[in-house]
Amino acid sequence: MFDLNLISIFISSIFIENILLAYFLGMCSFLAVSKRVDTAMGLGQAVVFVLVLTAPINWIINQYLLLPGALAFIGLPNVDLQFLQFITFISVIAAVVQLVEMIIEKFSPSLYMSLGIFLPLIAVNCAILGVSLFMVEREYSLIETIVYSAGSGIGWWLAIVAMASIREKITYSNVPEGLEGLGITMITTGLMSIGFMCFAGINLVNEESDNPALYDEEKNSIDFMEQNNDNIYS
Amino acid sequence: MSISKIMKKSIWTSNPIAFQVLGVCSALAVTVQLKSGLVMGLALTFVVSGSNVILSIMRHYIPHRIRIIVELAVISSFVSVLDLFLQAYFFDISKTLSVFVGLIITNCIVMGRAEAFALANDPIPSFWDGIGNGTGYALVLIAIASFREIFGSGSLFEIQIIPESFYDMGYSNNGLVLLPPSAFILLGLIIWSLKTLGGAQGEE
């Protein structure tokens, strides 16, 4: 059954729970590489690519090797390897990145020229590991994981390209000394994040938000708005 | 380099968050409450100093080409230990921090210090460098977290500090401070003030 749930995961991972603007993941490379639009495009594509590859691999490893009882098929039903989760995930990511780099270099030198320099950066991008950890925490199925990783990657791509365009414009404007560079970038990101919060009203499937912390924050903001309305009307 | 010099450099003049743009990933996500911010700061200090010492001891035996993988393996072992410890003794906090404990592995501060300091220095300076950077990170986290908790929830360490009479006079908590955008903006302002107060300009 192709249900609305998958579309919901996809849309919410791009807009509502944007991995960069709502969870702050991948900030380091976001700040470092968002100075020009074309490099931002390159890094964004590379992130989507690596995410869609690594998250399903990590899902399979987690499901069939690490979870309690997962090793029952070789006669070890009582083994729980979950403590190896972090080290496995990060090794998979580093290995996949290395492999992708070598394959691209061999078969498509032009793609390597545009993506290649970003690939080593990606191994330590928190967004990649973050998606793998979120997928475990939210207990997604394999299909949901693929959709979620694609959505998160696209959301990150969207955010970094938007940011790079803004920063290209900022070069021409008069920013106070001391606020230049990093400071103004953080504040602009904050304003973008406010913009993306407008999508929070979209609700395709009637369900509670997956992240209880964010859900509370949404409730708080609704309470806050209601209080303000009361103030206006009273 | 003497220990006090290392400490001063890493906490103030080249503070990892404010001047080196490292580790902002997790700095913003865990600062809704002072308690989680503080625990995150301590956790990161533990991981940086621990992995710095181990990597510094091993530095003559690590082949240059595979050093990133070795660094990641050492760091993620420390993070696994830390995660199990938090789950065993501070279950509530470990639930609040959720995936962000695991994300210490990819925190740029840890990798950055390993690359820039531990692989070139002796274990003891590396240890203090880790402590210093962890503290510098924790201080920024504490600053953001206390601001957000005071103005967002009217409390500190979950103890209410804004008196009830203020609310009776029409004061209300600013819900916006609890939301993600304000974290970005606050950090921007902190960087601005630190730069104006005159640390080194480490950026770019």
Contacts between the chains, C-beta under 8 A, distances in Angstrom:
chain1	res1	chain2	res2	distance
A	21	B	180	6.5
A	21	B	181	8.0
A	22	B	180	5.2
A	23	B	29	6.1
A	23	B	180	7.9
A	24	B	24	7.3
A	24	B	25	5.8
A	24	B	26	7.2
A	24	B	27	7.8
A	24	B	28	4.3
A	24	B	29	4.6
A	24	B	180	7.0
A	24	B	183	7.2
A	25	B	25	5.8
A	25	B	29	8.0
A	25	B	103	7.2
A	26	B	25	6.8
A	27	B	24	4.4
A	27	B	25	4.5
A	27	B	28	7.5
A	28	B	21	7.0
A	28	B	22	6.5
A	28	B	23	7.4
A	28	B	24	6.7
A	28	B	25	6.1
A	28	B	108	4.4
A	31	B	21	5.2
A	31	B	24	7.1
A	32	B	21	7.1
A	83	B	80	5.7
A	83	B	84	6.2
A	84	B	80	7.5
A	85	B	80	7.7
A	85	B	102	7.7
A	86	B	76	4.6
A	86	B	79	5.5
A	86	B	80	5.1
A	86	B	83	7.1
A	86	B	102	5.3
A	86	B	105	5.9
A	87	B	73	6.4
A	87	B	76	4.3
A	87	B	77	6.4
A	87	B	80	6.3
A	89	B	102	8.0
A	90	B	72	5.1
A	90	B	76	5.1
A	90	B	105	5.5
A	90	B	106	7.5
A	91	B	69	7.3
A	91	B	72	7.2
A	91	B	73	7.3
A	94	B	68	6.9
A	94	B	69	5.7
A	94	B	72	6.0
A	120	B	68	7.9
A	123	B	68	6.9
A	123	B	72	7.9
A	124	B	72	8.0
A	124	B	106	5.1
A	124	B	108	6.8
A	124	B	111	5.5
A	125	B	106	6.7
A	126	B	25	4.3
A	126	B	26	7.4
A	126	B	103	5.1
A	126	B	106	4.3
A	126	B	107	7.2
A	128	B	106	7.7
A	129	B	102	6.9
A	129	B	103	6.1
A	129	B	105	6.4
A	129	B	106	4.9
A	130	B	99	6.2
A	130	B	103	5.8
A	130	B	106	7.9
A	133	B	99	3.9
A	133	B	102	4.9
A	133	B	103	7.0
A	134	B	99	5.9
A	137	B	98	6.2
A	137	B	99	6.0
A	176	B	192	7.9
A	178	B	192	5.4
A	178	B	195	4.4
A	178	B	196	4.4
A	179	B	188	7.6
A	179	B	192	4.7
A	179	B	195	7.9
A	181	B	203	5.4
A	181	B	204	6.7
A	182	B	21	5.7
A	182	B	188	7.8
A	182	B	191	5.5
A	182	B	203	5.5
A	183	B	188	4.9
A	183	B	189	7.6
A	183	B	191	4.5
A	183	B	192	4.3
A	183	B	195	7.0
A	184	B	188	7.0
A	185	B	188	7.5
A	186	B	184	5.1
A	186	B	185	7.0
A	186	B	187	5.0
A	186	B	188	3.3
A	186	B	191	6.5
A	187	B	184	6.9
A	187	B	185	5.3
A	187	B	188	3.9
A	187	B	189	7.5
A	189	B	184	4.6
A	190	B	181	4.5
A	190	B	182	6.9
A	190	B	183	7.5
A	190	B	184	3.3
A	190	B	185	3.7
A	190	B	188	6.7
A	191	B	181	7.1
A	191	B	185	7.7
A	193	B	180	5.2
A	193	B	181	4.0
A	193	B	184	5.9
A	194	B	181	4.4
A	197	B	179	6.9
A	197	B	180	7.7
A	197	B	181	6.8
A	211	B	98	7.9
A	213	B	32	7.3
A	213	B	96	7.0
A	213	B	98	7.6
A	217	B	32	7.5
A	217	B	178	5.4
A	217	B	179	5.6
A	217	B	180	7.8
A	220	B	152	7.9
A	220	B	175	4.6
A	220	B	178	5.4
A	220	B	179	7.8
A	221	B	175	5.0
A	221	B	176	7.1
A	221	B	178	7.6
A	221	B	179	5.8
A	223	B	175	6.4
A	224	B	172	7.8
A	224	B	173	7.6
A	224	B	174	7.4
A	224	B	175	2.9
A	224	B	176	6.8
A	225	B	175	7.8
A	227	B	172	5.6
